[in-house]
Amino acid sequence: MTEAKTSLKRTLIGKVVSDKRAKTVTVLVERRVKHALYGKIVAKSSKYHAHDEKGEFHLGDVIEITESKPISKTKNWVATRLVEKAAAV
């Protein structure tokens, strides 16, 4: 078979909020959900620690992270690609 295999791993897109640790970035992923009772659209956010082997992602970058096997106590995501570079201040 020569057909492409689809990945079963989850991918998320978020903003790098910390790059201070070695080989790790903290990524803030925001999602908009409808409130169960009131029906209002509210923004919910989660922070994930992602493995960044080469240290190529920096504060403010928008990146894609992919689920992986646990790398450490808090890391089980890997930074896969740069979606948008941070704007120069």
Secondary structure as UniProt FT lines:
FT   STRAND          11..18
FT   TURN            22..23
FT   STRAND          24..34
FT   TURN            36..38
FT   STRAND          41..51
FT   TURN            53..54
FT   TURN            59..60
FT   STRAND          62..67
FT   STRAND          75..84
//
